Structures are given as structure tokens and as C-alpha cells.
Amino acid sequence: MKNITEQLIQALAPNPAAAANGKKLSKSGAFANHARSADDTFFMAECKGSGKNPYVTSADYIDPEKPVFRCSCPSRQFPCKHSLGLLYEMMSDKTFETCEIPEDIVRKRSKIAAKNAPEKSPEELTPEEAAKLEKKKAAAAKTAKKAKSAKLQKQLEGLDLCEKAVKELVSAGLGTMGGASLSTYQNLSKQLGDYYLIGPQRLLNKLIFEINAYQADSKETHFDNAIDVLEKLYALIKKSRVYINNKLESGDVSADDDILYEELGGAWKISELEALGKCEKNARLAQLSFWVTFDEGRREYIDTGVWLDLNTSKVFLTKNYRPLKSLKYVKADDTVFGAVNVPSMAVYPGEGNVRVRWDGAEFSELCGDDFAKIRAAASKSINADSKEIKNLLKNAMQSPLLFKLVEFSKIGKVGEAVILKQSSGDTLTLLDNPELEPTVERLSVLPNAGLLENGVMLCAFFYDAQSRFVCAQPLAIIPNNENSVIRLLY
């Protein structure tokens, strides 16, 4: 029988409610006629539904890392609650009678295998087949290059429009925000979509949000936020124009590992990143923090996870984007408490905490060795790392947050400020970042005051405009005397 855990089921579920409903079905005895193949690659059962006939649901593990779930129910969720209930049945060690794999499943497996079958090698092709294939590839490449060049030219036109609007706002002065016509910027935002400038469009939408918020409450914080957006937008316009012109002049219009490809609105496929060598093999990851935010500019929820690669000590991010318009069809990410073993992990371009993605992974428990690696990955001197931290935070094309593990000897109050002190004597002010849920206050209500001494903390570093210092928000504590991760944000 397959080794199924509740954490694995929750990771596969499109949302927590689907997993909970699947568990209820299993506990209520809704399943009957359990069956499995002799090689443990196929499982099926019947589940009572609202209709006269039961639903037939199955789990196909012909590819162990990418199980295929099928169900005769009309649900548009994937996997549906019946498929998840089947997994709970498997986890509960219910008796599954041995059966032959149904013919329709055999046919579907054959179609998938044929689709994923590798192309013939050049040695296997006849001269006619080789010539035909070469001609087909050349024609496709020519058409693709022409389309990409036209898109880049269109993007240049859009950048000119966007730059003009930014200069007009800056020339008039941000003091005019209170009387700015939102319709002007809203129309420009729509136009940028037509010019394939998704990245600048998102920044413009953030600017529109700040203008709208200022006109509603007149708070000056919206000026600071608007300045940040304008700085990023202007930097993106300038760098993007140089980037696009260089690509057009060189004639190489294909996707590359420049961060501007994605900033302009390009969407990476895992296969494309792997083809560029942007991947890591056999990664073992531990999630140290997780949260969900809503991005006004993108009009979508973003599930963010902070992970430590236990093999390389690098801190990575996962980001799952869930647009409002398709919210119920996009699976939400969730907190992961164990280790995730990833055979192949795609790594996005960029500096600092870059984004990673993967298709298949196995879950396991974190062991003592893993916690030792987490502690070993922590910075022993914030002062020694300050130059690197500041340089990354100054980069307008990078995230305004930098996530890093930091060793500490004591955390406590100095006046009204909460200060982290290291064994080296270096200190760091702990402060809440406006973009994240507050966590500093939670340090005072920890169940054990000893957690504030001699441990490791995951921090989100950022530049605080008010104090004009680099500060950090606490996200998690890893004690030295116990193997656990105390999450302040999850």
C-alpha cells in the first residue's frame, strides 16, 4: 500500500475545505468496493454522492511523483473531495482487493506515454524525415522570431507612453495627487496591457491605488508609497528600454535569464528555466515561514513561503499567485511543517531570495540533522553582512524584503525598541514591516521566555524610511536546545 500522510493530502488539495470534506467522507463510511492493482500503481473505490449512483474515483500512480486523479463527479475542483477521500481511505489502511487495471485507464496511460515519448534521435530518422523535420523547425523558429520581435517593438512604444505619464506627474509634483484624474491613469493602465507591459501595468495600478487612497483619507504615508512606486516604475522603464533595444540589435529575441524578462510580464515555464540551466537537483527544503497577502496592483492573492535548502544553506521563496477572477479554481498553498525532497527544482533569475518552483516532491519529517543545518546557516555577524544586505535592498528591481537567518544571544527591550543582540555583540532593531502582518508584539507572549535567548531567528530585512535604518521583522525562531521551528507568521 502507498505511504500516504495527511500532510501529503493537504498539499494535494486545492484548498483546506476540499481536504476536510474528503476526510469527512472517509470517516462517514461513504466508500465501498475498494480495489487496487497488484503493483500498487492504481487505486479506486466507489463513493456515495447526491445522486442515485455512486461516483467512481481513482488515483493513478504510474508516475509516483505526479499522481493522476479521476472521478465521475461533476466537480471542477482538482482533485475533488472524493479523490481526496480515497487518499484518506488509503491512509487508514482500509482493505483494497486486488484487481486488474481497467481498460480505459490502460488506454489513457498509453496516450500519456505516447504524448511524453521522446522524439526519434537523428540516427533513427530517414533522410526524408530528417529534412522534413529540419524544414519544420526552421519555419517555426522564423515565425516565432518575427512574432517576438514585433512584441518587443510594441513594448518599446508602450514604454514611451508610460514614461511620458510618469514625467508629467513628477513635473507637476506629487502634491497634485489630491486632484489627479484617476481616469487618466486607469486608461493608461489598460493600454499597457495592449502593449504587453504587464510589469509596468502592475506598478501603475499600485500608483492608482495610492492616489485613490490619498484622495480618500489625505494621509501623507501615501506620498512615501507613491514615491517608491514611481522610483521602481522609472527604473523599470529605463532598464527595459536598454534591454529591449539590445535584444533587437543583436537579433536574439529569445527568452533569457535576465530578471527584466519577467518584470516586463514574461511568464516562465519550468522547462524553460531548466533549459537555461536554472535548476538545482535533489534539493531538501525546510519551510521556515508562510503567509498570504493581497496585491492591489495584481488583483490577486499571493501565497508566500520562505524555505531553506538544507543542502546549500540558500534561502528561497515560493510564490503562488491566485487572481481574484479565478480564485476558486486555483489551488492555495499552505504551511508545510516537514521536509520537502525535490528531485529537480527550477530557480528563477535574480539576486537575494529568488523564487523556486517544482513539479513533484516527496514529504518527510525533519530530523535532528536538518535542524543542525538550519542553525549552521545563520549569520553570526550582522555587521559583517550589512553591506550585502544594503546593496540588495537598494536595488529597485529586487524585493524590498530580504530574508535571512540570524544567530542571537538575547532579544529584549532597550527603551521602547526591541533589540536582537548577537554573541559577537552586533545588534539589530526588530520592527514590523507595513507589508506583513505584525509579529514583534508576539515575542512578548511566547510560552517560554527562554526562547528569546541563544537561538536562531528568521528575519525579514527592510529599509525603514522613518528611522532611515535597515531593520528586520522577526518571522520564526529556531531554539538551540530543541528541534522545532517557532513560527511568528504562518
C-alpha positions, 0 to 999 in steps of 0.5 A, a space after each residue: 500500500 502507498 505511504 500516504 500522510 495527511 500532510 501529503 493530502 493537504 498539499 494535494 488539495 486545492 484548498 483546506 475545505 476540499 481536504 476536510 470534506 474528503 476526510 469527512 467522507 472517509 470517516 462517514 463510511 461513504 466508500 465501498 468496493 475498494 480495489 487496487 492493482 497488484 503493483 500498487 500503481 492504481 487505486 479506486 473505490 466507489 463513493 456515495 454522492 447526491 445522486 442515485 449512483 455512486 461516483 467512481 474515483 481513482 488515483 493513478 500512480 504510474 508516475 509516483 511523483 505526479 499522481 493522476 486523479 479521476 472521478 465521475 463527479 461533476 466537480 471542477 475542483 482538482 482533485 475533488 473531495 472524493 479523490 481526496 477521500 480515497 487518499 484518506 481511505 488509503 491512509 487508514 489502511 482500509 482493505 483494497 482487493 486486488 484487481 486488474 487495471 481497467 481498460 480505459 485507464 490502460 488506454 489513457 496511460 498509453 496516450 500519456 506515454 505516447 504524448 511524453 515519448 521522446 522524439 526519434 534521435 537523428 540516427 533513427 530518422 530517414 533522410 526524408 524525415 530528417 529534412 522534413 523535420 529540419 524544414 519544420 523547425 526552421 519555419 517555426 523558429 522564423 515565425 516565432 522570431 518575427 512574432 517576438 520581435 514585433 512584441 518587443 517593438 510594441 513594448 518599446 512604444 508602450 514604454 514611451 507612453 508610460 514614461 511620458 505619464 510618469 514625467 508629467 506627474 513628477 513635473 507637476 509634483 506629487 502634491 497634485 495627487 489630491 486632484 489627479 484624474 484617476 481616469 487618466 491613469 486607469 486608461 493608461 493602465 489598460 493600454 499597457 496591457 495592449 502593449 504587453 507591459 504587464 510589469 509596468 501595468 502592475 506598478 501603475 495600478 499600485 500608483 492608482 491605488 495610492 492616489 485613490 487612497 490619498 484622495 480618500 483619507 489625505 494621509 501623507 504615508 501615501 506620498 512615501 508609497 507613491 514615491 517608491 512606486 514611481 522610483 521602481 516604475 522609472 527604473 523599470 522603464 529605463 532598464 527595459 528600454 536598454 534591454 529591449 533595444 539590445 535584444 533587437 540589435 543583436 537579433 536574439 529575441 529569445 527568452 533569457 535569464 535576465 530578471 527584466 524578462 519577467 518584470 516586463 510580464 514574461 511568464 516562465 515555464 519550468 522547462 524553460 528555466 531548466 533549459 537555461 540551466 536554472 535548476 538545482 537537483 535533489 534539493 531538501 527544503 525546510 519551510 521556515 515561514 508562510 503567509 498570504 497577502 493581497 496585491 492591489 496592483 495584481 488583483 490577486 492573492 499571493 501565497 508566500 513561503 520562505 524555505 531553506 535548502 538544507 543542502 546549500 544553506 540558500 534561502 528561497 521563496 515560493 510564490 503562488 499567485 491566485 487572481 481574484 477572477 479565478 480564485 476558486 479554481 486555483 489551488 492555495 498553498 499552505 504551511 508545510 511543517 516537514 521536509 520537502 525532497 525535490 528531485 529537480 527544482 527550477 530557480 528563477 533569475 535574480 539576486 537575494 531570495 529568488 523564487 523556486 518552483 517544482 513539479 513533484 516532491 516527496 514529504 518527510 519529517 525533519 530530523 535532528 540533522 536538518 535542524 543542525 543545518 538550519 542553525 549552521 546557516 545563520 549569520 553570526 555577524 550582522 555587521 559583517 553582512 550589512 553591506 550585502 544586505 544594503 546593496 540588495 535592498 537598494 536595488 529597485 528591481 529586487 524585493 524590498 524584503 530580504 530574508 535571512 537567518 540570524 544567530 542571537 544571544 538575547 532579544 529584549 527591550 532597550 527603551 521602547 525598541 526591541 533589540 536582537 543582540 548577537 554573541 559577537 555583540 552586533 545588534 539589530 532593531 526588530 520592527 514590523 514591516 507595513 507589508 506583513 502582518 505584525 509579529 514583534 508584539 508576539 515575542 512578548 507572549 511566547 510560552 517560554 521566555 527562554 526562547 528569546 535567548 541563544 537561538 536562531 531567528 528568521 528575519 525579514 530585512 527592510 529599509 525603514 524610511 522613518 528611522 532611515 535604518 535597515 531593520 528586520 521583522 522577526 518571522 520564526 525562531 529556531 531554539 538551540 536546545 530543541 528541534 522545532 521551528 517557532 513560527 511568528 507568521 504562518 
